[in-house]
Amino acid sequence: MTSRKTLAAVPPAADAPGTDAPSDRAGAEERARRVVGSVADAVKERLDPRTVAARLDPIGFVPALAGAAKAVATHPGTAAKVGLGWGLDASRAGAVGALRAVGATTAGPAVLSERDPRYKDPVWEENAWYWLCRQEYTLLATRLRELAGGLELEPVTRRKIDFLVAQLIEAAAPPNWPAGSPGMVQKAFETGGRSLVRGARNALRDLVQNRGLPRQNTPGEFVVGEHLASTPGKVVYRNRLIELIQYAPQTPQVHAIPLLMSPPWINKFYIMDLAPGRSLVEWAVQHGHTVFMISYRDPDSTLRDLTVSDYLLEGPLAALDVVQEITGAPKVNVAGLCLGGTIAASMLAWLAARGDDRVNSLTLMNTLLDFTGPGILGVFTDEATVARLERTMRKDGYLPASSMKMTFDLLRATDLLWRYVEANWLQGRDPEPFDMLTWNADSTRMPAEMQAEYLRTCYIRNELAEGKLELAGERLDLQNVRQDAYVITAERDHIAPWESVYLGARRLGGTVRFVLSNSGHIAGVVNPPSPKSRHWFTEQSELPETAQDWRDDATEQRASWWEDWANWAEQHGGDKVAPPSLGSDAHPPLGDAPGTYVLRS
């Protein structure tokens, strides 16, 4: 390359004293054309109707609503019948409400749920106004479901309309609004109106600082590395994608076979190492396992082109090599959670394709391997929605963390959104400290290429389950994963429905211990022993054909699955030996756990 000094020594062209040479002018013009062209392309992209639609309606709800409107127009009698029925029932409820206002105890037309904790206060039955609010709301919800359920819709449209109807019903619940919230009135009387002032302040603060959403936690109450992710250990490896943490032993001897934990890269790893006493990592270390944990970097634009193959090679495969080098163990046990479990199972299939049997056993927690029934996430994973998502990610090269968090909050809107509207905004309270919600707010970005590839290959085409997925040069076949596997799932999991997890467990080629817990997607991981813990399992060596067949044969145990897994993991842990050193000459400690990647955003 010509240096600036060399260029300065070149005299001006003889035919143009004091001016740029023709070649310089041509180069400048070419550069100007490229700049103008780039600006024009950017403007064109921003104004492209498809890009605008992707920004304003990333999930494609507008086309779904158009499809529903068309279905209503095709069969107007159905809508008229539902509307008439709702009108008659609403009138009856109003008449009964008037009678109850003067002391009557007449029953209303709506069948009310006795299990909804939002209505446990006796005022919902004793006060005529709140009784009427709940009656009218229940009648409306019933008729909306009836109307939506009677429409003839394509499967993709059906999922979106059902989701929208569910969101509308949850939003319309009386406790979410001043006129229907007895808690707001009671709190206002108790505080002399100060709760209303605090509530207005909270709402304004959240509008400015939290994208208009109610806070679930108060920043600073839990500090990562002090209150959360505090199990002692060292970072022993780092690449552009992961840090690998080795936890310090807490027993005189440890199992000879180390345990590598593979968390999801959606949110931070410390859901598996939450608070002391509520940490699965701590539990495993205290039960004599040498535990290693992958901590993923929160990706930025520089990692926009990372693929699922990159996550496999630079994630669990790289970690596996380091674990073996540090411990000298010929075999390693692997435990994966959610997406981290999907990539862990993929790693075992990849190793099997190469004749490599370094992994001794596999634990999968709330992990989908077969995406035939993705549950509510199917709303966000059709081809049109993924194409829209790609357009929104094109500018920055990643899916923003706020988008990921909002998606998962909407899946449980009553618990994660509307309960905080009532508590924070209507009653003027601050969120109560809760470690899991601190973790939930610590969202991460998703690299554009990886996110689109993952959604298409797994959710849309189900390639992993069908043996068609290719990663890093190998075709993956889950039937070739012949290691013993412990598969834990949760009966109230809204992200990985337990029946779908069961389908994936049957795809594995080894002996599977399938266990069902009584919790949800996150509480299924943070599940220390407690009087409320429950899990179910069978002693059958082979899983029945259907999840319901398995459930019919399963036996209930009044204990946490952690206790059951501890026994299973001990059987797969090998002999007891002296603990290995933290790190090695080849991989010396780089710093204290929880490392640096988990603290970046």
Secondary structure as UniProt FT lines:
FT   HELIX           4..9
FT   TURN            14..15
FT   TURN            17..18
FT   HELIX           22..47
FT   HELIX           49..56
FT   TURN            58..59
FT   HELIX           61..74
FT   HELIX           76..101
FT   TURN            102..103
FT   HELIX           117..119
FT   HELIX           123..126
FT   HELIX           128..149
FT   HELIX           155..171
FT   HELIX           174..176
FT   HELIX           178..180
FT   HELIX           182..191
FT   TURN            192..193
FT   HELIX           194..209
FT   TURN            211..212
FT   TURN            219..220
FT   TURN            225..227
FT   STRAND          233..238
FT   STRAND          242..247
FT   STRAND          254..255
FT   STRAND          259..262
FT   HELIX           269..272
FT   TURN            276..277
FT   HELIX           280..286
FT   TURN            287..288
FT   STRAND          291..296
FT   HELIX           301..303
FT   TURN            304..305
FT   HELIX           308..312
FT   HELIX           313..317
FT   HELIX           318..327
FT   STRAND          332..337
FT   HELIX           339..353
FT   TURN            354..355
FT   STRAND          359..365
FT   HELIX           375..380
FT   HELIX           383..393
FT   TURN            394..396
FT   STRAND          398..399
FT   HELIX           401..411
FT   HELIX           414..418
FT   HELIX           419..420
FT   HELIX           421..426
FT   HELIX           435..441
FT   STRAND          446..447
FT   HELIX           448..454
FT   HELIX           455..460
FT   TURN            463..467
FT   STRAND          470..471
FT   TURN            472..473
FT   STRAND          474..475
FT   HELIX           478..480
FT   STRAND          484..490
FT   TURN            491..492
FT   HELIX           498..505
FT   TURN            506..507
FT   STRAND          512..517
FT   TURN            521..525
FT   TURN            531..532
FT   STRAND          535..537
FT   HELIX           547..553
FT   STRAND          555..557
FT   HELIX           561..571
FT   STRAND          576..577
FT   STRAND          591..592
FT   TURN            593..594
FT   HELIX           597..599
//
